[in-house]
């Protein structure tokens, strides 16, 4: 025992606890343990790769499993200061965490490891067992094999009729015991065997037998599933609709447990091994925002969530960069974009540039194959972590690119496509940059105006100055991203410049200093740049780079844009 049944310390999160950048989220255990033997004992959490799903699965296995001895591990962590609420005979009592510590028979399924083991099994004919022909058969067979290593369980199973090598549910019923099941990457079959519908149906039927049949459900005190995709739907119904499910489209109050919160990143940024500013970590890896109270929109609190894997990599390597390493899902994004449902290529380019687009997630079937429209593709991209979204009520969501890391991933994907250079947005970006470099203020104002009048700007408030800033950033993005660093509200001279573009390495490119005005003139904007001497920092140490001063205004009455550009 110790692999599938009652994993020991080797399967725990002990190594993660000893990691220099460990963040204590063990209070999550109390939230989950409070569901033991209650109607809501079936729970699923689906999040993108590298968002802490496996960490929490390890943590729960280490806490609940009879095969582990974890008292010294959890004694100093948050869970030791929590109480677990248990309701019996209409009365609720508060229990110490030790009442549940290492007290349960745990079945632990890491589907990635099981898939790897199944591939080895298939490649060696000497291991083959009659009627164990696919991964669903194999999963039941190896689990049942290990359960029968328990003498008491084996005796009871042996006395039960009609229990074969793959009769996992019947075997669990025969043990007369109750189990905690922890299943990591539950959706692997829908992702890795996505063209095998027969296997998928067989798999979901096995899960239905465990979790929807009365005798199957009775075997479990708790079932905890993690994955990337939400539980598969058939038509409008979930195949396992008795699970309490939390996903990227409907995250609920548990959002802070998957990913790092703003407070946790602040604390990490203060640790001695971190030499990167909190602001830079935020720019690169934050941006996944989840409502923590979906029933009261006016008083809803947004949880700001960071990609934890990328934050840890950045701190460890002392460099903010793109650590989004999921090549397989990158290929999936390429496939989805190239389907080009309803002009999705243009939408993706606009999102990368900072736009926001509304979509409806109601018809999404929670898989990678039954995709028929743009709404379903956006829903999938949110579940995969390539887009963030805000909840607008019912099934309406607003999609956006959450941070600099994902923007880098998506822009790299788009730039490699054969249609990239012919896209109108790309051509417009080139024209805008050329207009600025040639000091063509009228053309600059005209292009910014066309962006301002696009449907994407209305989402962030057409008449706000923020919309004007977005217009220039998104307009220049495709020409400036590779060669420029951009800064908002940059301390400069005697004030703060609205927007500054500074070349990364190329001295032949000009520095761009931009001031925006709404209902004031472009002259006012340009004069402020000069009066506050925003360019002072670029005259130091013999810096001879060209500097362009850009004043840009929008008149909310006439709906006109004006621009002035001067070379320093």
N, C-alpha and C positions, 0 to 999 in steps of 0.2 A: 504493500500500500504506500501511498505518499505521492502518487502522480495524479490520479483522477479522484481517488477517495482519500479524504483527510490529508491534504498536502502538509508537509512539514516545513521546517525553517528554510530549506533549500528553495522552496517555492514562495517564500514570503517576501515582504518588501524590506527585509533587514538591510540589504545592501543599499537600497535607496535611502533609508534612514541615516546611514553613515556617510552619505554623500554631502560634500561641503555646502551645497546649495539646497539642501532639503528644506521644504516648506511644509509645516505641520497643518494638515487638513483632517486630522483624525477625528475631529468633532463630527465629521460626516458619518462616522460609524454609528453614533448615537441616533442620527436621523434615520438610518437604515434599520438599525436594531429595533427601533420603536415600531416597526412594521411586522415583527416576528409574529406569526400565527394570527395576523389580522386580515381583514378582507382585502387590504391593499398590499399584501405580501408579495405580489408579483410586480416588479419594477424594471424598467429598461431605460438606459441612458445611451443616446447615440450622438457622438461628437466626431469631428474630423481626426485624422491621424495626428499623433503627437500632442494631444490635449489632455493627457493624464488618465485615460480610461484604464489602461493596464495597471497603472500605479494604484488606482482605487481598488481594482480587482485583487491585486496582490495584498493590499492592506486588509480588505475584508476577509480574504482567505486566511491570512495570518492571524486575524483576530478571532474568527469563529471556529477554525479547524481544531478538532480533537488531536490531530497529528502534530500540532505545533505546541510549543511551550513559550508563550509570548509575554508573560507578565512583566519581565524586566524591560522588554522593548517598549511597551505602551505605558508603563508606570509614570514616566515624566512628560507624556504628551497630552494634548488637549483632551483626548477622550477620558483621561483619568480624572478630569474635573467636571465631566458631564454626567448627567443622570439619564437613564433609559426609562421611558414611560411604558408601563405595561398595564393593560386594562383587563380585569377579570371580574365577572359577576357585577358588571356595571360600575365597578370601582376602579379608579386609576391609581396605581402605585408607582413610586419612583425607585428604580433599582440602580445600584452601583454598576459600573461597567464590568466589574469582575464577575457578576452573576452570569454574564454571557460569554466571558473570555474563554476561548478554547473548549467550549461545551457542546459543539454541534458536529454531526457527521456532515462533512462538506464534500460535495462533488464539484470539482474544478475542471472546467473545460476551456483550455486556451486553443481556440480553433486554428490559429496559425500553426501551432506545434502539432496539433492533431493532423492537419492537412499534410505537413511535412512527413510525419510518421506514416501516413497512409500512402504517400508516394513511394516511400521506401518499401513498404509492405507490397505494393503492386509490382515493384521492380525485382522482387526476390520470390520466385515461384515456390521455394521451399517453405515460405511462411504462409502460403495461401490456405484459407479455411473454406470449406464448402459453404456456399450461399452468402459469403461475405464479399460482395462484388463492387461496392462503391463506398464513398466516404461516410454516408449515413449508416450503412451496415457496420462499417468499421468502428465508428464512434460508439455505437451501442455495444458492439462485441467487446472492445477493449475495456469499456467502463464496467460492463457486467463481469468480465473476467476478474477485474480487480476487486469489485464488491464481494465476489465469492471467496476471496482470500480471507475475508472476515469469517471465522468459524461459525459464529451465531447466525450471520446472514446466510451463509451457505447451507446450513442445516434447514433453515426455513424455506429457502428457495428450492432445495432438493425435494421437499415434501409437496411443493405446489405443482399442479398439473400444467402441461402445455407451456413450459418456459424453455424456449430454445436459445440459441446463441445470440439472437438479436432481439430478444423479448425484454428490453430494458424496463419498460413501464411495468409489465407484469411482475418482474423480479423485484422492483422497488416496492410494489404493493405487498408482495409476499414477505418481505423483511419485517413488515409491521413497524418499521422505524420511520422517523421524519428526518428530512435532509434539508440542508441549505445548498442550493445550486448556484454556482457562479460561472457564468459563461462569457468569456471575453471574445470579441469579434464575432458575435452571433451571425452576422450577415455575410460571412466569408463566402458561403456557397452562392449567394446572389451576386457577388462581385467576381469571384474567381471562376465560377461555373455558370456565368450569366446566360450562356446560350443553351444550357441543358435544363429545359423546363421540367422534364420528367423528374430529374434529381431534385430540383427545387420543390416540386409538389410533394415528393416523398419526404423531404426534410421538414417542410412545414407541417405535414401530417404527423410526423413523429413528435414535433413540439406540441401540436394540438392534443395528442394523446397524453402528453405529460401535464399540460397546463390548462386544457379546457375540459377534458373528461374529469368527472367528479372524483373517481378513485385515484387518478393521476395527481390532481391538485392536492389531494389530501396527504400525499407523501411528502409535501414540502412545507417547511416552516417559513421559507423565504426563497425566492428566485430572483437573481440579479443578472440582467443581461446588459452587455455593452456592445457597441458596434459603430459603424460609420453611417449606415443607412437606417432610417426609421423602419419600424416593423412593416413588412410588406402588406400592401392593401390589395384586395381584389374588388374591383369596382370602387365603391366608396367606403368599404368596410375593411378594417384591419383584420388580418388572419388571426391575430392574438389580441383581440380587443379588450380582454380582461387584464392586460398589463397597464400599469400606470406609467406612461411613457413621457420622457423629456428629451427633446431633440433641438437642433439649431433653429428650427422654425417655430417651436413652442418650447422654450427652455425652462420657464417657471423659476421657482425660488432656489433651485439647486445650481444655477449657473456659476456662482463663485467657486464651486468645488472642482470644476473642470477648466483648468487654466489658472493663471495667476491674476489676482485682483490688483487694483491700483495700489492699495496699501501694502500688499505683499511685495510688489516690485519696488516700492519706495524703501522697504526694509532691506531687500536684497541689494539695492544700489548703495546702501550705507555699509555693507560688509567689506572687510579689508581687501578681499580678493576681487572686488568690482572696481574697475577703473573707467566705467562708462556712465555718463550722466543719466539720471532718471528720464529727462526730457527726450534724450536720444532713443532710449529703450521704448518709450511711449510712441514716438514717431514711427519706429520700425515694426513694433510687434503688438500694439494694442489695437483697439478699434472694434472688437466684437462686443456689442452692447446688447444686454438682455434686460427686459423688464422683469422686475422681481414681484410685481403685483399686477397681474393681468386683469384683475376684476375691477380695479379702480384706476382708470387711465389718468385722472387728474393728479392723483397722489402716487402714481407709479414711480419707483426708483429704478434707475438704470444701473446695472452692474457693468463696469468696464473690465473686460477680460483680455488678457494677453496670451499669446501663444507661449506656453511654458517651456517647451523644448527649445524654441528659438532664443528665448531670454537666457536660458542656461548656457546654450552654445555661445551666445554673444559675450557673456560674462567670462566664461572659461577661456575663450579665444581672444578676449579683449578687442573684439571687433563686431560692430553691427553690420550684418550682411544678410544675404538670402540663405537661410538654412532649411528652406522648405524643400525636402528631398524626395518627395513622392513622385517619382518618375512615371509610375503607372497611371496615377490619376492625372498627371499632366497630359499624358496621351489621351485620356478620356476627355479632358477639356478641349483639346484640339478637335476631337471627333464631334463634340457637341457644338462648337463654334462653326465648324464647317458644314453642319446640317443647315445652318443659316435660316432657321425658322423665323419668319416675320422680320427679316433684317437684323438678326441678332448680332451679326458682326459689327454693325454700326453701334448697336447698344453697348457691346463689350468695350469698344474703343472709347465711347463716351464715359462709361463707368471708370475705366482706367484713368481717364483724364480728370476724374473727380465728380462726375455726374451721379445722379440718383434716379432710379427707375422703379416704378411700382409694378408689382405682379401679384397674381392670385395663386395660392398654393393648394387650393382645394382638390384639384384633379390629379395631383402628383401621386403616383402609385408606389412610391418609395423603392424604386429599383432603377437600374441603369439602362433598361431596354425599352420599356413601354413609354417612350417619350414622343409626344405628338405635337407639342407647341412650345412657344417660348416660355410661358409660365412654368411649365414642368422642368425645363432646362434650368431656369433661374433657381427653382426649388432645389434641384440636385446640386447646383454649384454652391448654394448656401450650406447644404448638408456636408459637402466635401470641404468646406472652409475657404473656398475661393472667393466667396462674397459674404459680406455681413448683411443683416437685414434688421429693420425695425418693424414692430408689430403695429399695424394701423387699425386693428380690430377685425374680428371674424377671420377670414382667410386672406385678407389684403396685407401685403408686406411691401416695404420699400428697400430695394437692393442697393448696395454700395460696395466699393472696394475698401476693406477695413484699414489697411496700413501700407507702409512703404514696402515691406517684404512681399506682400501679395501683389502689389502694383508692379513690382519688379518681375515677379513670376509671370503674371499675365502679359505684361508688355513684351517680355522676351518671347513668349509663345506667339503673340500676334505678329511680331516682327519677322518671324520665320515663315510665315504663311505667304504663298505666292501672290495673294491678292492684296497684300499689305500696302504696297506703294500706290496702288490705284484707288485706294479709299478716299472719298472726298474730305474726310476729317484730316487725313495725313497731308493731303495737298494744301488744305487751308492752313495747317500749322506751318508749313514751309513758306507760304505766302505772307503770313503774319510776321514771321521772324525776318524775312527779307524786307518787308515794309519798315520794320523798326530799324534794321541796320542801315537802310538807305535814307533814314530820317523822313519817311513819307508818313506824316502824321494823319493826313486825311484817310489814307488807305488803312492805317492801323485802326482808326476810329470806326471805319466801315466794317472791318472784319470783327472787331470786338462787339459791335452792334449786332452783327448776324448771330454771333454766339449767344449774346444776351437775349435774343428773341427766340432761341431754341426752347423746346419743351422741357429740357432737363433743368434749366435755370429756375423755372417756376417752383420746383420742389424746395429750393432753398430760399425763396423769397425774392421775387424779381426786383423790387424797389430797394432792397437793402444794399449797402455798400459791399457786404460780403459777396453778393452775387457778382459784382463787378470784378472783385479780386479773382473769383472763380473763373470768370470769363478769360482773363489773361493767362492764368496758370494753365487752364485746360487747353487754351488755344496754342500756347507755346510748348506744351508738354512733349509732343512727339519730336520736336526739333531740339528741345533743350535738355531732355532727360539724360541723355548720354554724356553731354558735355558740360552741364551746369549743375551747381547746387543752388537751391532756392531757399530763401529765408523770409518768414513773415515777421513783421514787427521787430526788425533787427535794430538793436541799439546802435545809433550812428550819429556823429556830431553832437548836436544839442537835443536830440529827440530819438524817435523810433521810425525808421523807414517802413512804409507799408509793405513793400515787397522788393527784394533784391535778388538778382540772378548773378552768381559769381562763377566764372569758368573754372572747371576742376583742374585742368592741366594745360589747356591751349591758350597761350598768351595772345594769339591773333584774334580771339573772340572778345567782344566788348563786355564790360560789366554793365548791367542794366539796373537802374535805381528808379522805382516806380512809386508815385503817390496818386491815390485815388480820391476823388471828391464826388459826392452826390449833391446836386443842387447848388454847387459852387462851380467856378469856372476851371478850365484846364490851366489857365494862367495862375489861379490861386494855388493849384496843386504844384506847378513847377516852381513858383516863388517859395513855397514852403520847403521844397528840397534844398533850394539855395540858401534861404534864411537860416534853416536849421543845420546847414552844412553837412548833409548826410554823406557827402562824398569824401569827407575829411580823412576817413580811415584808409582810403585808396590813394592818397597822395603821400603816404609815408614810405620811408626807406627806398626812395627812388622808383616807386611803382609807376611804370610808364604805360600800363594798360589803358586802352580807350574806355571812357566812361560815358554812357548815354543816360541823360536825365529825361524821364518820361512822366508828363502830367496827363492824367486821364480823368474825364468827368462824365457823369450821366445826369441829364435833366429829367426828373420824373414828371414834369409838366409837359414838355414837348416830346419826350421819349427819344431825345437825340443824344448822341455821344460826340465828344470833342477830344482832341488830343494835341499836345505839343511835345516835340522831341528836340532836345539840344545835345550837342556833343561837347564834352568838357575838354 
